[in-house]
Amino acid sequence: MSQTLAKPVADLIAALSRLPGIGPKTASRLTFFILREGGDLAQTLADALQALRSGTVQCEHCFNIAEVSPCPICADAGRDHRTICVVEEPLDVLAVERTGAFRGVYHVLHGALSPINGVYPEKLRIAELVDRVKATQPSEIILATNPSLEGENTAAYVHQLLLTAGVRVTRLARGLPVGGDLEYTDEVTLSRALEGRRAM
């Protein structure tokens, strides 16, 4: 960082640059916005970041981020605890919950397998999932990892581990988005839509 920048400014730019999707230019803009804003924005951000560390835990059952463990979803007796939806990240739980279509519980892996990026099974919550399945004998495991190479590999790996557990393992359907045109659809999506077709 340039020596013309005050050290606190340079430090904040460097810290913000470490966030995903934020490069040095965006980090610089954010830093100078916070400086210009004045008021209590900087303090509000500092307090929120501190509370993020001290006020959150990973649920002991599903490993979602919550204020208490077990989390509200795992503690809800009205949920179907025999159906576990396996997702990569806590944000995926929010996405599924927004649909209102799923009343089971979750298991958050905290990533996807990516050997090229140093993410191996032991870095994820895969062993905990296998232990949970053995202990609770759920009726179904839904693999809801992303439809990326890493997500597909993770789903295949988890499925292989659960083959001997005697539990039904399903994968989220793949298909065409609502409002999409066939002519603009990629071959993989269209192939999966054909494979996953069902009776009307």
N, C-alpha and C positions, 0 to 999 in steps of 0.2 A: 504494500500500500504506500502511496506517496507520502513523503515526509512533510508535505504541506498540510496534511490533515491532522487535526488534533487526535491524540491517541484514543480517547473514548469514541470518537466518530469512526475511526479506522477499525476499532475493535468491534463495534456494532455491525459495521458493513461486513466484516469477516464472519461474524457469527450468523448474520442473516443469509450470507452466501452459502452456508452449509445446509440450508433448508432445501428440500426437493423443489425443483422448478424455479428457483430464485438464483439468478446469476449475479455477478458483481454490479451490473448496471441497475438492476431492479433493487438490489440491496442498498445501493447508494441512494436511489430515489426514495425508498422507504425511510432510510435513516434521516435524510434531510427533511422529509415530510414531518417526521416526529419532532425534529428540532424546530421547524417553522410553526408547527401546530401550537406549541406552548401549552398552556393550560395544564391539565392533569393527565394527558394521554400517555406520556412516558411512565408515570407512576401507575396508571391503570394497567398498562401492559406488563410492567414489572410485577405488580400484585397478581395478575392473572397467571403469569408464568410460574410464580412461586406457588400459587394454589394448585396449579397443574401437577407439580411434583409432590406437594404435601397432601393434597386432597383426593388423590386417586389411587386405586389399587387394581390388580388383576384379580378377577373372580377366580376363586379356588376350583370351580367346576369347569367353566367354559373359557376362562382366560380373556374374557372381554374386559374392557376398561370400565370401572364403576367407582362409586364413592364408598361402597361397602362390599364385603364378600360374605355370602354369595350375592351376586348382582340381583336386581329386581326381577329379571327374566327367570333366572334359575330358582329364585325363591317363590315364584308364582305357582301355586298349586293348581291353578286353572290352565296352565300350559301342558302340552303333551310331552312329557319327559321321556317318552319312548321313541320320539323322532328327533334326531340330532342333525342339524344343518351345519356342515363344515365349511367355513369361510376363511379367506386369507387374512383379512384385516378387520379391526373394529368398525371401520366405515362401512364394510359390507353388511354387517348386522343392521346398521341404520337403513341401508338400501332395501334389504329384505323386509324389515319391519314397516317401512313406508307403504309397502304393497298391501298390508293388512291381510295377506293371503296365507301366512304361515303362523301356526300356533304352537309349534314345537319349541325346542331349545337349540342352543348353538354351541359350536366349538370353534374358537378362533386360533388359527395356526400361527399368526403373526409373521406372515410372509409366504413365499412359495419357493420351491426348490430351484436353485440356480447355481450349479457348481462353478460356472464361469465367474460369478460374483461372490463366490465363497459361501453360499447359503446351502448347507448340507442338512440332512434330516435332524441331526442333533441340535441345530440352531432353531428349529421350529417346535411347535407343541404337538408333534406327531406321536411320540411315545406316550404322552399323557392321554391322547385320544384312544390309542390302542388299549391302555390300562382302563380307561373309562368304559369302553365297550365291553371289555371282559368282565368288569365289575357290575355293570348295570344291565347288560344284555338288552339293548334297545331293539325295537322292531324294525327300524330303518335308519340308515345313515345316508343323508343327501350330500353329495359332494358338489359344493357350489363355488369351487375355485374359478378363477377367471378363465375365459376361453383363449388364453395366450399359451405359448409353448411351455412356459414355466408352470402355469396353472394346470395344463393338461398333464404334464409330467408328474406334478404333485398329486393330482387325482389318481393317476395310474399307480403311483407308488403306494398311496394310502389304500387303494382298493386291493392291491396285492397283499398288503399286511393284514387286511381284514378278511381275506378269503377263508381262513380257517376258523373265524369267530362265529360262523353260523348266523350272520346278520345280513339282512337285505341291504345292498348298497346300490344307490341310484345316483344318476348324474343329472344336473339341470339340462333341460332340453335346449337345443340350439335351433335357431330358425330365423325367419325373416322379421324385421322390425315392422310394427304397425305403421302404415303409411309409406312403406318402402316400395320401390319399383324393382321388378325382376331384372330389368336391363342394367341396373346400377349395382346389383348384388354380386359380391365376389363369389368365386366358384366353391370355396370351402363352406361358406354360409349356406349357399343354395344346395350343396350336396347334403349337408346335415339337415336342412329343412325337408328334403326328400326322404332321407332315412327316417326322420322322426315324424313322418306324416301319420295321421290317425283318422279313423272313420268319422264322418259328419253325422 
